[in-house]
Amino acid sequence: DLSENVAINSKIEIKFSKEMNKESVTAAISFEPALSDNPSYSWADNQTLIITPSLSWLPDMTYKVKLSETAKSSDNQKLNSFISVFSTSRSPVILAFIPENKATDISLDSSIKITFSNAMNKEKTEAAITINTEKTDRFTTKWNNSATELEITPPDRWPENQYIRLNINNTAEDASSLRIANSQSYIFQTQLLPAVVPANCKPSNGSVYNDISTTITVAFNKEV
């Protein structure tokens, strides 16, 4: 059977039906692909072997754990050969960012929403985010129950007609301690609220006209 999305810091547990000759078991174990550093072996009891990687398993990798017939029980019976297969989880990626990157005319009351592919470490992910060089502790943050969606709301409204840049550096981690592959940046522009431009209005403020047919023009800074 294939176990999928195994955390890269997971331990492997092998349970035997009988008490085992421990030295023969550890000598009979091999990995495919071969490991660059030998894992450590410990026994929870005489029938349960725990395998711990020296650092961590590689992300997005399929491993085979092989146990050859040279493994023996404590009463010297040979074990049938055994193979277990597992694949490790992939590094997290950003699936969606709202507002879209380079979006314009964004409401001043809008929140930012980021969707990740993996359940994230909330504290480390928030610490990896800056908004216009400011840390997220000034903002209100909210996660969904699966820790895959983060919503960020400004303390007040966004400033009018400004570019907002959000940076996520590669110290952001998922719940398995996998970091996002690359630092990423997103930018959007907030809306310009409609306002009268007095300098472009006619007649100008304070003017006196005797002609009652004079046209009054009110100019705005944007289409209304």
C-alpha positions in Angstrom: 0.0 0.0 0.0 1.1 3.6 -0.7 0.9 6.1 2.1 0.7 9.6 0.6 1.5 13.1 1.9 3.7 11.9 4.7 5.3 14.7 6.7 9.0 15.1 6.0 9.8 14.8 9.7 7.7 11.7 10.2 9.0 8.5 11.8 8.4 5.1 10.4 6.9 2.4 12.6 7.2 -1.3 11.8 5.2 -3.7 13.9 6.1 -7.4 13.9 4.0 -10.3 14.9 6.8 -11.8 17.0 9.6 -10.6 19.1 12.5 -10.0 16.8 16.3 -10.3 16.7 17.0 -6.6 16.6 20.4 -6.6 15.0 19.2 -8.9 12.1 16.3 -6.6 11.4 18.2 -3.3 11.2 20.9 -5.0 9.0 18.1 -6.2 6.6 16.6 -2.8 6.0 17.4 -0.8 2.9 15.8 2.3 1.2 15.1 3.2 -2.4 16.3 5.7 -3.3 19.3 5.2 -1.0 19.5 7.7 1.9 22.5 10.1 2.0 22.6 9.8 5.8 21.8 6.7 7.8 18.6 6.9 9.9 18.4 6.0 13.5 16.7 2.9 14.8 15.0 2.5 18.1 12.6 -0.1 19.5 9.4 0.8 21.4 9.3 -2.9 22.4 10.7 -6.2 21.1 8.1 -6.2 18.3 8.0 -2.5 17.3 10.8 -0.8 15.3 10.9 3.0 15.0 12.9 4.5 12.1 13.8 8.3 12.4 15.4 10.2 9.5 18.7 11.8 10.3 17.4 15.2 9.1 14.2 14.8 7.2 12.8 13.0 4.2 13.0 14.9 1.0 9.7 16.6 -0.1 7.7 15.3 -3.0 9.6 12.0 -3.0 8.4 8.4 -3.1 10.4 6.0 -0.9 10.5 2.2 -0.7 11.4 0.6 2.7 12.7 -2.9 2.0 13.2 -5.6 4.6 15.0 -8.7 3.3 14.6 -12.3 4.3 17.8 -12.1 6.4 15.7 -10.5 9.2 15.0 -13.1 12.0 12.8 -13.4 15.0 14.2 -13.9 18.4 13.6 -17.7 18.0 15.7 -17.6 14.8 12.8 -17.9 12.3 13.3 -16.0 9.0 11.0 -13.2 8.0 9.3 -13.1 4.6 10.7 -10.2 2.5 8.6 -7.0 2.9 8.3 -3.7 1.0 6.5 -0.6 2.2 6.0 2.5 0.0 5.3 6.0 1.0 5.4 9.5 -0.6 6.2 12.7 1.2 4.2 15.9 1.0 5.0 18.6 -1.5 6.3 22.0 -0.6 3.4 24.5 -0.2 2.5 26.8 -3.0 0.1 29.8 -3.3 -3.0 28.7 -5.2 -4.9 32.0 -5.1 -4.4 35.7 -4.1 -7.3 38.1 -3.8 -7.2 40.9 -5.1 -5.4 39.6 -8.2 -1.9 40.6 -8.7 -1.7 44.1 -10.3 -5.4 44.7 -9.9 -6.6 48.3 -9.8 -9.5 50.3 -8.3 -9.7 48.0 -5.3 -12.2 49.0 -2.6 -10.6 50.7 0.5 -12.6 48.2 2.7 -11.3 45.1 0.9 -9.4 42.3 2.7 -6.5 40.3 1.3 -7.2 36.5 0.9 -4.4 34.0 0.3 -5.0 30.3 -0.4 -2.2 27.8 0.1 -1.9 24.2 -1.2 -1.0 22.8 2.2 -2.1 23.3 5.8 0.3 26.1 7.0 2.1 26.9 10.2 0.1 30.0 11.1 2.7 31.7 13.2 5.6 31.3 10.9 3.5 32.1 7.8 2.2 35.4 9.3 5.8 36.3 10.4 7.0 35.8 6.8 4.5 38.4 5.4 5.0 42.1 5.1 2.6 44.7 3.7 4.3 47.8 2.4 7.2 46.8 4.7 5.0 46.5 7.8 4.5 43.2 9.7 1.1 41.7 9.9 0.8 42.3 13.6 -0.8 45.7 12.7 -3.4 43.9 10.7 -6.3 41.5 11.7 -5.6 37.9 10.5 -8.0 35.1 10.2 -7.5 31.5 9.1 -10.0 28.8 8.0 -10.2 25.6 10.0 -7.8 23.7 7.7 -5.2 26.5 7.9 -5.1 26.7 4.1 -6.7 30.2 3.7 -5.5 33.4 5.3 -7.5 36.6 5.4 -5.8 39.9 6.2 -7.7 43.0 7.0 -6.2 46.5 7.6 -6.7 48.2 10.9 -8.6 51.0 9.1 -9.3 51.4 5.4 -6.6 51.1 2.9 -5.2 54.5 1.8 -6.8 56.0 -1.2 -5.3 55.7 -4.7 -2.2 53.9 -3.4 -0.2 50.8 -4.4 -0.3 48.1 -1.7 2.6 45.5 -1.9 2.5 42.2 -0.1 5.6 40.1 0.2 5.8 36.5 1.4 9.4 35.4 2.0 10.4 31.8 1.9 10.5 31.3 5.7 6.7 30.6 5.5 6.2 27.0 6.4 3.5 24.4 6.3 2.5 22.3 9.3 5.1 19.7 8.2 7.9 22.3 8.3 8.1 22.5 4.5 8.9 26.0 3.3 7.4 27.6 0.2 9.8 27.3 -2.7 10.4 31.0 -3.4 9.7 34.4 -1.9 6.7 36.0 -3.7 5.3 39.5 -4.1 1.8 40.8 -5.0 0.7 44.3 -5.7 -2.6 46.1 -6.2 -3.9 49.7 -6.4 -6.7 51.1 -4.3 -9.5 53.1 -5.7 -9.6 56.8 -6.2 -12.7 58.2 -4.5 -14.7 60.7 -6.6 -14.3 64.3 -5.6 -14.9 67.7 -7.1 -11.9 69.5 -8.6 -12.6 73.2 -7.9 -9.9 74.5 -10.2 -11.8 72.9 -13.2 -15.3 74.1 -12.3 -17.0 76.9 -14.1 -17.8 79.6 -13.1 -15.0 79.7 -10.6 -15.8 80.0 -7.0 -16.8 83.6 -6.0 -17.4 84.7 -9.6 -20.2 87.1 -10.5 -22.2 86.6 -13.7 -25.0 88.8 -14.9 -26.0 86.4 -17.7 -28.7 84.1 -16.2 -28.1 81.6 -19.1 -24.5 80.9 -17.9 -23.7 77.2 -17.9 -22.4 75.8 -14.7 -19.8 73.0 -15.0 -18.8 70.8 -12.1 -15.6 68.8 -12.7 -14.7 65.6 -10.9 -11.4 63.8 -10.6 -12.9 60.6 -12.2 -15.9 59.4 -14.0 -19.0 59.3 -11.9 
